[in-house]
Amino acid sequence: MRILSWSALALGLMVGVVVSGPARAQAYDPRYPVCMKVYEGGRWGGEWIDCSYTSLPQCRATASGRAAMCDLNPFFAPPPPPPRRAHRRHH
């Protein structure tokens, strides 16, 4: 009976791994302010996000004629401002 229980548990774990599939990495690149979400039909279908655009017009030109839409990147992290230089007074 124990062997049957352990076999059922092992089978359940294997099925869970196969069904869940691989984990996805973060799709949004924080270096770019605009992302394009592409919807693809066909046999496998699916969608993906391409965050490699510096402006909405640039992204929209690339998305033109495709099943895609452009939006602002919610994870965009602009570079920090340059450090302020100390102002020295000359007497």
N, C-alpha and C positions, 0 to 999 in steps of 0.2 A: 504494500500500500504506500509506503514511503517513496519508493522509486516512482510510482505513478504520480504522486503529488509533486515531487521534484521535477519530473519530466514535464508536467503540465505548466509549472512555474517557468521553467526554462523556455518552453515553447511560447508562452505568453510574452516573455521579455523579448524574444527574437522577433515576434510579430510586431511588437510595439516599436522596435528600432526600425524595422523595414517600413512600416506605415508612416512614421513621423518624418523620415528622410533626414537629410543633412541640415544642420543649422545654418541660417543665413547671417552674413555679416551686415553691418550697418550699411545701408545703401546711399546715404547722404554724405557727400564729401564736404567737410566743413571749410575747405579752402575756396569754394566757389559759391557765389550768391544765388545762382539760378540753376534749377534742375528741370530735366525733361523726363516725364513718365511716359514710357512707350508701351503700348498695348499691342500684342502680336497674336494673331489668330493662327490658323493652320493646324497641322496635326498635333503638335505639342502645346500650342498656345502659350500663354504666360504674359508676364509683364516685367519690366525692369526700370530702374531709375538711373539716369545718367546726369550726374552733377558735374559738368565740366564747362559751364557757360558763365560768361562774365556779365551778360545783360539779357533782359527779356527779348529784345529784338533779335539778338544773335540766336537765341534758343528757338524762337518762333520761326525764323528762317529755316533752321534745320528741321523743325517739326512739320513744316509745310508739306501737305500731301500725304502725311503719315497718320496713323492712329496714335497720336501722341498729344500731350499737353505740357505747357511750361508753367512753372510756378516758382515763387521765391523759396529758397532753401531755408527750412526752419532751424537748421543746425549750423548756418553760416557763422563763422567766427572771424570778423575782420581783424586784420593785423593791428597790433597795438600802435598807438601814435609814437612818432620818434621822440626820444627823450628831449626835454627842454634844455637848452643850453643856458648855463648860468650867465647872467648879464653882469659884466664887470664894469664898474665906473672908473674912469680915468680922471685923476685930479691934476 
